[in-house]
Amino acid sequence: MGILEQALLELPGAVAASGDTTYVPWQDCSLATDDFLVVRLMEVVVHADDLAASVGLPTPVFDDESLHPGLALLALLGARRHGQDAVVRALSRAERAGGPAAAF
């Protein structure tokens, strides 16, 4: 068994053992563990896209279970930063979008 397969087998136990909250030392705060995991998923998706684009490769395809929480978080962050209208238009009506609605 490889390292990845072993890690995947151990993951459910590690998440269960972490409890309801996770301390984030680089932010000196605690998050609900579910929220912490969604943020990590979003970061994996965004950085995978960044890396692929930087070397001229297609963005990796993620399964729905991994992709959807990260996309939802990006949409919510974008709406918080730019407003609901900007995000709805950027995602659905490019011809009406006033500009980019980046989450960051």
All heavy atoms as an XYZ file, in Angstrom:
760
protein
N       0.850     -1.176      0.000
C       0.000      0.000      0.000
C       0.893      1.235      0.000
O       1.839      1.346      0.757
C      -0.899     -0.033      1.233
C      -1.778      1.188      1.355
S      -2.897      1.192      2.777
C      -3.767     -0.326      2.569
N       0.523      2.209     -0.843
C       1.292      3.437     -0.942
C       0.931      4.432      0.151
O      -0.018      4.244      0.920
N       1.701      5.493      0.188
C       1.504      6.535      1.199
C       0.120      7.167      1.068
O      -0.562      7.389      2.068
C       2.611      7.602      1.098
C       3.959      6.994      1.463
C       2.298      8.795      1.980
C       5.136      7.902      1.197
N      -0.305      7.469     -0.165
C      -1.603      8.098     -0.366
C      -2.729      7.188      0.099
O      -3.645      7.631      0.811
C      -1.801      8.482     -1.832
C      -3.155      9.107     -2.172
C      -3.388     10.388     -1.368
C      -3.249      9.378     -3.660
N      -2.662      5.938     -0.274
C      -3.710      4.993      0.132
C      -3.780      4.862      1.653
O      -4.864      4.819      2.240
C      -3.479      3.624     -0.506
C      -3.685      3.584     -2.005
C      -2.475      4.057     -2.809
O      -1.395      4.282     -2.219
O      -2.612      4.225     -4.028
N      -2.624      4.819      2.293
C      -2.578      4.738      3.750
C      -3.171      5.987      4.389
O      -3.950      5.909      5.346
C      -1.142      4.523      4.243
C      -1.033      4.344      5.743
C      -1.752      3.090      6.239
O      -1.736      2.050      5.596
N      -2.400      3.206      7.380
N      -2.825      7.152      3.847
C      -3.354      8.405      4.377
C      -4.872      8.463      4.232
O      -5.575      8.916      5.144
C      -2.704      9.593      3.681
N      -5.386      8.003      3.104
C      -6.836      7.995      2.892
C      -7.548      7.073      3.881
O      -8.651      7.385      4.338
C      -7.172      7.599      1.457
C      -6.851      8.656      0.402
C      -7.042      8.088     -1.002
C      -7.684      9.898      0.599
N      -6.917      5.967      4.208
C      -7.497      5.065      5.199
C      -7.518      5.692      6.594
O      -8.443      5.468      7.379
C      -6.733      3.742      5.244
C      -6.934      2.797      4.060
C      -5.992      1.599      4.188
C      -8.378      2.341      3.970
N      -6.512      6.481      6.911
C      -6.394      7.095      8.233
C      -7.191      8.396      8.368
O      -7.459      8.845      9.487
C      -4.924      7.375      8.541
C      -4.098      6.114      8.667
C      -2.613      6.386      8.804
O      -2.218      7.569      8.925
O      -1.841      5.414      8.776
N      -7.582      8.986      7.266
C      -8.230     10.298      7.281
C      -9.513     10.352      8.110
O      -9.660     11.261      8.944
C      -8.488     10.781      5.858
C      -9.041     12.187      5.708
C      -8.105     13.214      6.323
C      -9.271     12.488      4.235
N     -10.460      9.435      7.946
C     -11.688      9.535      8.756
C     -11.416      9.539     10.260
O     -12.025     10.322     10.996
C     -12.504      8.308      8.343
C     -12.011      7.974      6.975
C     -10.545      8.328      6.990
N     -10.508      8.715     10.711
C     -10.168      8.689     12.132
C      -9.518      9.972     12.591
O      -9.798     10.460     13.687
N      -8.656     10.537     11.762
C      -7.987     11.788     12.118
C      -8.986     12.941     12.205
O      -8.919     13.760     13.127
C      -6.893     12.108     11.101
N      -9.929     12.992     11.283
C     -10.945     14.051     11.313
C     -11.829     13.879     12.540
O     -12.122     14.845     13.257
C     -11.774     14.065     10.013
C     -12.966     15.002     10.140
C     -10.906     14.478      8.832
N     -12.248     12.656     12.811
C     -13.098     12.392     13.986
C     -12.373     12.756     15.282
O     -12.979     13.289     16.209
C     -13.533     10.938     14.003
N     -11.087     12.486     15.340
C     -10.312     12.760     16.555
C     -10.060     14.252     16.758
O      -9.743     14.680     17.864
C      -8.979     12.014     16.506
N     -10.224     15.046     15.712
C      -9.910     16.476     15.832
C     -10.934     17.238     16.659
O     -10.654     18.330     17.137
C      -9.787     17.108     14.445
O     -11.049     17.157     13.819
N     -12.113     16.683     16.822
C     -13.139     17.360     17.610
C     -13.932     18.354     16.790
O     -13.804     18.434     15.569
N     -14.752     19.133     17.489
C     -15.646     20.080     16.821
C     -14.938     21.310     16.290
O     -15.429     21.963     15.372
C     -16.760     20.526     17.775
C     -17.718     19.397     18.122
O     -17.799     18.424     17.350
O     -18.374     19.494     19.176
N     -13.805     21.668     16.907
C     -13.067     22.845     16.463
C     -11.614     22.487     16.195
O     -11.077     21.529     16.742
C     -13.114     23.984     17.501
O     -12.526     23.531     18.711
C     -14.534     24.462     17.746
N     -11.004     23.280     15.337
C      -9.600     23.104     14.986
C      -8.882     24.420     15.205
O      -9.317     25.464     14.713
C      -9.458     22.671     13.510
O     -10.112     21.418     13.335
C      -8.004     22.552     13.097
N      -7.788     24.369     15.955
C      -6.975     25.555     16.178
C      -6.104     25.788     14.951
O      -5.469     24.873     14.433
C      -6.096     25.403     17.423
C      -5.192     26.578     17.648
C      -5.721     27.829     17.980
C      -3.821     26.458     17.525
C      -4.898     28.921     18.180
C      -2.988     27.545     17.728
C      -3.531     28.774     18.047
O      -2.709     29.857     18.236
N      -6.098     27.023     14.474
C      -5.321     27.409     13.295
C      -4.197     28.319     13.784
O      -4.395     29.527     13.958
C      -6.197     28.129     12.253
C      -5.418     28.399     10.977
C      -7.462     27.328     11.964
N      -3.009     27.762     14.050
C      -1.949     28.556     14.685
C      -1.475     29.738     13.846
O      -1.128     30.782     14.407
C      -0.826     27.544     14.916
C      -1.124     26.390     14.043
C      -2.602     26.387     13.811
N      -1.464     29.635     12.531
C      -0.980     30.737     11.704
C      -1.975     31.895     11.671
O      -1.629     32.990     11.266
C      -0.613     30.274     10.292
C      -1.717     29.603      9.528
C      -2.605     30.200      8.672
C      -2.043     28.219      9.539
N      -3.468     29.269      8.170
C      -3.147     28.031      8.676
C      -1.522     27.106     10.188
C      -3.726     26.789      8.453
C      -2.102     25.876      9.953
C      -3.182     25.715      9.088
N      -3.204     31.670     12.140
C      -4.186     32.742     12.266
C      -4.508     33.037     13.733
O      -5.261     33.962     14.016
C      -5.483     32.356     11.539
C      -5.336     32.205     10.054
C      -5.128     33.537      9.362
O      -5.659     34.556      9.761
N      -4.326     33.518      8.320
N      -3.987     32.223     14.630
C      -4.256     32.324     16.063
C      -5.757     32.396     16.339
O      -6.252     33.278     17.037
C      -3.541     33.523     16.687
C      -3.584     33.470     18.219
O      -3.634     32.353     18.785
O      -3.579     34.549     18.855
N      -6.469     31.435     15.739
C      -7.916     31.361     15.956
C      -8.350     29.903     15.840
O      -7.572     29.041     15.447
C      -8.665     32.214     14.939
S      -8.583     31.569     13.250
N      -9.584     29.662     16.194
C     -10.168     28.333     16.036
C     -11.351     28.424     15.094
O     -12.089     29.414     15.092
C     -10.640     27.785     17.387
O      -9.527     27.528     18.218
N     -11.514     27.393     14.292
C     -12.641     27.283     13.377
C     -13.363     25.982     13.653
O     -12.750     25.010     14.109
C     -12.169     27.235     11.912
C     -11.560     28.475     11.291
C     -11.043     28.141      9.902
C     -12.587     29.574     11.218
N     -14.640     25.963     13.320
C     -15.333     24.685     13.319
C     -14.560     23.770     12.369
O     -14.124     24.204     11.297
C     -16.773     24.862     12.851
N     -14.347     22.529     12.753
C     -13.544     21.610     11.939
C     -14.109     21.477     10.533
O     -13.348     21.467      9.555
C     -13.432     20.239     12.634
O     -12.747     20.436     13.882
C     -12.664     19.241     11.794
N     -15.425     21.421     10.400
C     -16.026     21.337      9.061
C     -15.652     22.558      8.218
O     -15.336     22.430      7.031
C     -17.540     21.209      9.149
C     -17.986     19.841      9.634
O     -17.160     18.904      9.673
O     -19.177     19.705      9.974
N     -15.673     23.749      8.818
C     -15.297     24.969      8.098
C     -13.819     24.946      7.735
O     -13.429     25.355      6.630
C     -15.610     26.210      8.928
C     -17.102     26.432      9.106
O     -17.907     25.848      8.346
O     -17.472     27.193     10.022
N     -12.989     24.499      8.656
C     -11.557     24.384      8.391
C     -11.308     23.491      7.172
O     -10.511     23.823      6.289
C     -10.846     23.828      9.627
C      -9.372     23.588      9.447
C      -8.480     24.640      9.510
C      -8.886     22.311      9.211
C      -7.107     24.428      9.343
C      -7.530     22.090      9.041
C      -6.640     23.149      9.111
N     -12.015     22.373      7.100
C     -11.833     21.444      5.986
C     -12.320     22.032      4.665
O     -11.696     21.825      3.614
C     -12.530     20.117      6.281
C     -11.928     19.327      7.446
C     -12.811     18.131      7.791
C     -10.500     18.901      7.153
N     -13.408     22.799      4.693
C     -13.893     23.448      3.471
C     -12.870     24.468      2.972
O     -12.593     24.547      1.767
C     -15.276     24.103      3.692
C     -15.652     25.018      2.525
C     -16.341     23.035      3.885
N     -12.284     25.233      3.881
C     -11.258     26.200      3.483
C     -10.069     25.472      2.851
O      -9.528     25.911      1.836
C     -10.804     27.066      4.681
C      -9.591     27.916      4.328
C     -11.954     27.945      5.162
N      -9.661     24.370      3.442
C      -8.539     23.609      2.880
C      -8.895     23.077      1.486
O      -8.069     23.101      0.572
C      -8.147     22.431      3.784
C      -7.715     22.812      5.202
C      -6.334     23.454      5.310
N      -6.240     24.841      4.942
C      -6.584     25.887      5.708
N      -7.058     25.724      6.900
N      -6.439     27.114      5.271
N     -10.132     22.573      1.307
C     -10.557     22.092     -0.022
C     -10.503     23.230     -1.040
O     -10.018     23.052     -2.163
C     -11.975     21.525      0.028
C     -12.143     20.125      0.562
C     -13.625     19.787      0.712
C     -11.471     19.108     -0.357
N     -11.001     24.395     -0.657
C     -10.975     25.535     -1.567
C      -9.540     25.886     -1.945
O      -9.236     26.142     -3.106
C     -11.674     26.734     -0.907
C     -11.747     27.985     -1.769
S     -10.369     29.133     -1.559
C     -10.474     29.544      0.161
N      -8.643     25.865     -0.964
C      -7.241     26.172     -1.253
C      -6.618     25.149     -2.192
O      -5.847     25.516     -3.089
C      -6.443     26.262      0.040
C      -6.778     27.488      0.857
C      -6.034     27.546      2.175
O      -5.564     26.508      2.667
O      -5.916     28.663      2.720
N      -6.933     23.884     -2.020
C      -6.400     22.850     -2.917
C      -6.875     23.100     -4.342
O      -6.088     23.042     -5.301
C      -6.802     21.435     -2.433
C      -6.528     20.387     -3.497
C      -6.073     21.085     -1.146
N      -8.169     23.387     -4.512
C      -8.724     23.626     -5.844
C      -8.077     24.858     -6.487
O      -7.635     24.819     -7.639
C     -10.261     23.768     -5.780
C     -10.832     24.268     -7.103
C     -10.899     22.434     -5.389
N      -7.991     25.953     -5.741
C      -7.427     27.196     -6.282
C      -5.944     27.021     -6.620
O      -5.485     27.413     -7.703
C      -7.642     28.371     -5.304
C      -6.823     29.592     -5.710
C      -9.116     28.724     -5.219
N      -5.190     26.411     -5.715
C      -3.756     26.252     -5.972
C      -3.484     25.238     -7.079
O      -2.516     25.399     -7.840
C      -3.016     25.885     -4.687
C      -2.993     27.003     -3.693
N      -2.605     28.290     -3.996
C      -3.325     27.039     -2.379
C      -2.696     29.058     -2.932
N      -3.138     28.323     -1.933
N      -4.312     24.223     -7.200
C      -4.155     23.277     -8.307
C      -4.359     23.989     -9.636
O      -3.623     23.756    -10.604
C      -5.129     22.107     -8.161
N      -5.345     24.871     -9.694
C      -5.582     25.657    -10.908
C      -4.412     26.594    -11.181
O      -3.934     26.699    -12.313
C      -6.882     26.444    -10.781
C      -7.130     27.328    -11.990
O      -7.182     26.796    -13.119
O      -7.231     28.557    -11.816
N      -3.926     27.277    -10.137
C      -2.771     28.170    -10.298
C      -1.557     27.425    -10.842
O      -0.885     27.882    -11.769
C      -2.378     28.811     -8.959
C      -3.354     29.859     -8.470
O      -4.164     30.357     -9.282
O      -3.296     30.182     -7.274
N      -1.278     26.272    -10.245
C      -0.121     25.493    -10.667
C      -0.267     25.006    -12.099
O       0.658     25.116    -12.905
C       0.094     24.309     -9.713
C       1.291     23.418     -9.999
C       2.587     24.216     -9.973
C       1.341     22.275     -8.987
N      -1.443     24.489    -12.428
C      -1.672     24.001    -13.793
C      -1.512     25.134    -14.803
O      -0.848     24.966    -15.834
C      -3.063     23.376    -13.894
N      -2.104     26.287    -14.505
C      -2.001     27.426    -15.421
C      -0.551     27.885    -15.571
O      -0.128     28.264    -16.658
C      -2.875     28.578    -14.923
N       0.219     27.816    -14.492
C       1.599     28.299    -14.545
C       2.503     27.431    -15.406
O       3.542     27.899    -15.871
C       2.181     28.424    -13.132
O       2.469     27.152    -12.584
N       2.120     26.190    -15.613
C       2.932     25.296    -16.447
C       2.213     24.894    -17.732
O       2.645     23.992    -18.441
C       3.389     24.038    -15.659
C       4.332     24.428    -14.531
C       2.212     23.232    -15.140
N       1.095     25.570    -18.030
C       0.394     25.350    -19.293
C      -0.342     24.026    -19.391
O      -0.485     23.486    -20.488
N      -0.800     23.510    -18.280
C      -1.558     22.258    -18.275
C      -3.010     22.525    -17.917
O      -3.326     23.542    -17.302
C      -0.954     21.271    -17.264
C       0.441     20.767    -17.583
C       0.981     19.940    -16.420
C       0.430     19.947    -18.867
N      -3.910     21.605    -18.276
C      -5.308     21.787    -17.883
C      -5.464     21.696    -16.369
O      -4.707     20.998    -15.693
C      -6.036     20.608    -18.549
C      -5.067     19.946    -19.455
C      -3.696     20.408    -19.080
N      -6.450     22.401    -15.862
C      -6.762     22.324    -14.436
C      -7.211     20.903    -14.111
O      -7.994     20.319    -14.861
C      -7.887     23.317    -14.087
O      -7.433     24.626    -14.400
C      -8.267     23.241    -12.624
N      -6.741     20.325    -13.018
C      -7.185     18.982    -12.646
C      -8.701     18.947    -12.447
O      -9.304     19.932    -12.028
C      -6.473     18.711    -11.315
C      -5.343     19.670    -11.269
C      -5.768     20.866    -12.069
N      -9.286     17.815    -12.728
C     -10.718     17.618    -12.524
C     -10.910     17.027    -11.126
O     -10.319     16.003    -10.804
C     -11.311     16.678    -13.595
C     -12.771     16.385    -13.310
C     -11.137     17.284    -14.980
N     -11.725     17.702    -10.316
C     -12.022     17.237     -8.970
C     -13.406     16.614     -8.951
O     -14.288     17.037     -9.699
C     -11.982     18.414     -7.979
C     -10.609     18.986     -7.787
C     -10.157     20.023     -8.576
C      -9.772     18.472     -6.810
C      -8.881     20.546     -8.405
C      -8.496     18.991     -6.619
C      -8.051     20.030     -7.423
N     -13.604     15.637     -8.078
C     -14.943     15.073     -7.955
C     -15.854     16.100     -7.280
O     -15.393     17.061     -6.667
C     -14.935     13.740     -7.209
C     -14.429     13.829     -5.775
O     -14.479     14.911     -5.166
O     -13.988     12.796     -5.258
N     -17.158     15.906     -7.444
C     -18.130     16.863     -6.910
C     -17.989     17.052     -5.406
O     -18.139     18.165     -4.901
C     -19.557     16.411     -7.231
C     -19.882     16.502     -8.710
O     -19.100     17.120     -9.469
O     -20.925     15.952     -9.107
N     -17.709     15.995     -4.698
C     -17.598     16.056     -3.231
C     -16.459     16.975     -2.796
O     -16.543     17.618     -1.750
C     -17.399     14.649     -2.680
C     -17.514     14.551     -1.204
C     -17.416     13.110     -0.702
O     -17.190     12.189     -1.497
O     -17.559     12.928      0.512
N     -15.419     17.050     -3.597
C     -14.290     17.930     -3.292
C     -14.494     19.333     -3.846
O     -14.135     20.315     -3.201
C     -12.998     17.354     -3.877
O     -12.731     16.089     -3.355
N     -15.069     19.427     -5.032
C     -15.175     20.709     -5.724
C     -16.286     21.603     -5.178
O     -16.075     22.802     -4.969
C     -15.397     20.466     -7.214
C     -15.512     21.704     -8.096
C     -14.215     22.491     -8.087
C     -15.890     21.297     -9.510
N     -17.460     21.055     -4.947
C     -18.622     21.879     -4.610
C     -18.461     22.731     -3.347
O     -18.809     23.922     -3.377
C     -19.880     21.026     -4.543
C     -20.314     20.540     -5.886
N     -21.415     19.757     -6.070
C     -19.781     20.695     -7.123
C     -21.558     19.472     -7.342
N     -20.579     20.018     -8.006
N     -17.939     22.207     -2.251
C     -17.779     23.084     -1.073
C     -16.818     24.246     -1.333
O     -17.064     25.372     -0.889
C     -17.223     22.150      0.002
C     -17.581     20.775     -0.438
C     -17.577     20.813     -1.936
N     -15.747     23.985     -2.060
C     -14.792     25.051     -2.374
C     -15.383     26.115     -3.281
O     -15.168     27.308     -3.078
N     -16.152     25.676     -4.283
C     -16.806     26.641     -5.169
C     -17.832     27.477     -4.415
O     -17.944     28.685     -4.636
C     -17.494     25.924     -6.330
C     -16.598     25.362     -7.421
C     -17.442     24.658     -8.478
C     -15.750     26.445     -8.049
N     -18.588     26.833     -3.537
C     -19.575     27.574     -2.745
C     -18.883     28.629     -1.883
O     -19.351     29.772     -1.792
C     -20.384     26.604     -1.887
N     -17.773     28.262     -1.263
C     -17.041     29.217     -0.443
C     -16.517     30.373     -1.290
O     -16.625     31.539     -0.900
C     -15.886     28.528      0.291
C     -15.008     29.432      1.153
C     -15.831     30.168      2.209
C     -13.898     28.609      1.803
N     -15.971     30.077     -2.464
C     -15.482     31.142     -3.341
C     -16.612     32.093     -3.735
O     -16.427     33.313     -3.750
C     -14.832     30.551     -4.594
C     -13.455     29.951     -4.399
C     -13.036     29.188     -5.655
C     -12.440     31.014     -4.045
N     -17.776     31.543     -4.059
C     -18.919     32.381     -4.432
C     -19.343     33.269     -3.264
O     -19.619     34.466     -3.445
C     -20.081     31.517     -4.905
N     -19.396     32.696     -2.060
C     -19.782     33.489     -0.886
C     -18.760     34.582     -0.578
O     -19.127     35.720     -0.257
C     -19.963     32.577      0.322
C     -21.176     31.655      0.259
C     -21.102     30.605      1.363
C     -22.460     32.449      0.343
N     -17.483     34.252     -0.679
C     -16.448     35.261     -0.434
C     -16.500     36.361     -1.482
O     -16.334     37.546     -1.171
C     -15.066     34.612     -0.409
C     -14.775     33.689      0.765
C     -13.452     32.963      0.555
C     -14.782     34.448      2.076
N     -16.732     35.970     -2.740
C     -16.863     36.965     -3.806
C     -18.046     37.882     -3.580
O     -17.956     39.097     -3.772
N     -19.183     37.315     -3.146
C     -20.367     38.130     -2.873
C     -20.123     39.073     -1.692
O     -20.554     40.227     -1.710
C     -21.571     37.233     -2.600
N     -19.443     38.598     -0.687
C     -19.137     39.450      0.465
C     -18.251     40.623      0.047
O     -18.415     41.744      0.505
C     -18.448     38.637      1.551
C     -18.173     39.454      2.808
C     -17.567     38.632      3.903
N     -18.560     37.687      4.409
C     -18.292     36.670      5.204
N     -17.044     36.436      5.586
N     -19.234     35.876      5.618
N     -17.325     40.347     -0.845
C     -16.364     41.392     -1.240
C     -16.931     42.351     -2.284
O     -16.662     43.542     -2.261
C     -15.106     40.724     -1.780
C     -14.044     41.706     -2.175
C     -12.752     41.033     -2.458
N     -11.724     42.043     -2.633
C     -10.462     41.786     -2.724
N     -10.041     40.544     -2.650
N      -9.589     42.736     -2.884
N     -17.699     41.794     -3.247
C     -18.140     42.609     -4.387
C     -19.646     42.828     -4.451
O     -20.114     43.585     -5.295
C     -17.693     41.960     -5.698
C     -16.213     41.821     -5.807
N     -15.389     42.872     -6.110
C     -15.413     40.751     -5.622
C     -14.127     42.453     -6.122
N     -14.115     41.178     -5.822
N     -20.404     42.135     -3.606
C     -21.857     42.256     -3.627
C     -22.507     41.135     -4.429
O     -21.908     40.556     -5.337
N     -23.732     40.853     -4.049
C     -24.492     39.773     -4.678
C     -24.637     39.965     -6.183
O     -24.435     39.036     -6.964
C     -25.874     39.719     -4.024
C     -26.846     38.782     -4.681
C     -28.203     38.830     -4.000
O     -28.285     38.672     -2.799
N     -29.241     39.062     -4.770
N     -25.001     41.179     -6.609
C     -25.235     41.420     -8.028
C     -24.003     41.116     -8.873
O     -24.096     40.490     -9.929
C     -25.664     42.872     -8.266
C     -26.979     43.215     -7.611
O     -27.676     42.298     -7.121
O     -27.324     44.410     -7.582
N     -22.842     41.555     -8.404
C     -21.612     41.354     -9.172
C     -21.313     39.876     -9.359
O     -20.923     39.451    -10.450
C     -20.441     42.041     -8.478
N     -21.507     39.075     -8.319
C     -21.206     37.647     -8.426
C     -22.227     36.941     -9.295
O     -21.872     36.129    -10.158
C     -21.107     36.997     -7.026
C     -20.970     35.485     -7.132
C     -19.926     37.578     -6.271
N     -23.501     37.237     -9.109
C     -24.533     36.610     -9.941
C     -24.279     36.927    -11.410
O     -24.321     36.040    -12.268
C     -25.947     37.058     -9.507
C     -27.000     36.630    -10.521
C     -26.276     36.499     -8.129
N     -23.966     38.155    -11.706
C     -23.723     38.539    -13.107
C     -22.439     37.938    -13.648
O     -22.386     37.508    -14.796
C     -23.704     40.058    -13.223
C     -25.087     40.640    -13.028
C     -25.087     42.138    -13.000
N     -26.450     42.595    -12.718
C     -26.724     43.790    -12.256
N     -25.748     44.658    -12.006
N     -27.975     44.130    -12.024
N     -21.389     37.904    -12.841
C     -20.127     37.322    -13.303
C     -20.281     35.835    -13.606
O     -19.665     35.313    -14.538
C     -19.035     37.538    -12.263
N     -21.116     35.146    -12.813
C     -21.292     33.705    -13.007
C     -22.340     33.361    -14.050
O     -22.307     32.265    -14.611
C     -21.668     33.039    -11.675
C     -20.593     33.067    -10.597
C     -21.149     32.524     -9.286
C     -19.373     32.277    -11.034
N     -23.266     34.275    -14.321
C     -24.370     33.904    -15.204
C     -24.525     34.770    -16.437
O     -25.055     34.312    -17.446
C     -25.692     33.911    -14.419
O     -25.990     35.222    -13.988
N     -24.109     36.018    -16.389
C     -24.313     36.951    -17.499
C     -23.059     37.777    -17.734
O     -22.987     38.942    -17.344
C     -25.481     37.886    -17.195
C     -26.792     37.204    -16.921
C     -27.472     36.840    -18.234
N     -28.799     36.311    -17.950
C     -29.151     35.067    -18.243
N     -28.301     34.252    -18.816
N     -30.367     34.647    -17.979
N     -22.092     37.172    -18.393
C     -20.817     37.873    -18.606
C     -21.027     39.210    -19.304
O     -20.311     40.184    -19.026
C     -19.874     36.995    -19.425
N     -22.026     39.307    -20.198
C     -22.255     40.551    -20.927
C     -22.769     41.676    -20.018
O     -22.665     42.844    -20.356
C     -23.223     40.333    -22.099
C     -24.648     39.975    -21.710
C     -24.880     38.497    -21.398
O     -23.908     37.707    -21.371
O     -26.038     38.137    -21.186
N     -23.317     41.329    -18.836
C     -23.797     42.332    -17.887
C     -22.854     42.535    -16.716
O     -23.072     43.409    -15.884
C     -25.188     41.944    -17.378
C     -26.238     42.098    -18.440
C     -27.652     41.772    -17.982
N     -27.937     42.101    -16.619
C     -28.743     41.381    -15.839
N     -29.327     40.307    -16.316
N     -28.990     41.735    -14.604
N     -21.826     41.714    -16.625
C     -20.896     41.822    -15.505
C     -20.146     43.152    -15.601
O     -19.690     43.548    -16.661
C     -19.905     40.665    -15.520
N     -20.056     43.836    -14.482
C     -19.353     45.118    -14.456
C     -17.847     44.964    -14.372
O     -17.107     45.921    -14.430
N     -17.379     43.752    -14.210
C     -15.957     43.469    -14.073
C     -15.799     42.167    -13.333
O     -16.779     41.492    -13.029
N     -14.591     41.819    -13.028
C     -14.380     40.548    -12.305
C     -14.940     40.624    -10.895
O     -15.045     41.696    -10.311
C     -12.859     40.390    -12.294
C     -12.309     41.746    -12.527
C     -13.347     42.508    -13.308
N     -15.315     39.480    -10.382
C     -15.836     39.401     -9.015
C     -15.005     38.391     -8.231
O     -15.515     37.436     -7.665
C     -17.309     39.011     -9.019
N     -13.693     38.607     -8.224
C     -12.788     37.685     -7.551
C     -13.082     37.600     -6.064
O     -13.441     38.588     -5.437
C     -11.337     38.135     -7.749
N     -12.939     36.403     -5.530
C     -13.185     36.193     -4.101
C     -12.086     36.817     -3.250
O     -12.316     37.155     -2.100
C     -13.294     34.698     -3.792
N     -10.902     36.970     -3.806
C      -9.778     37.504     -3.034
C      -9.368     38.861     -3.557
O      -9.454     39.175     -4.676
C      -8.562     36.566     -3.116
C      -8.889     35.160     -2.713
C      -8.817     34.134     -3.616
C      -9.290     34.873     -1.418
C      -9.117     32.847     -3.255
C      -9.596     33.576     -1.048
C      -9.500     32.561     -1.979
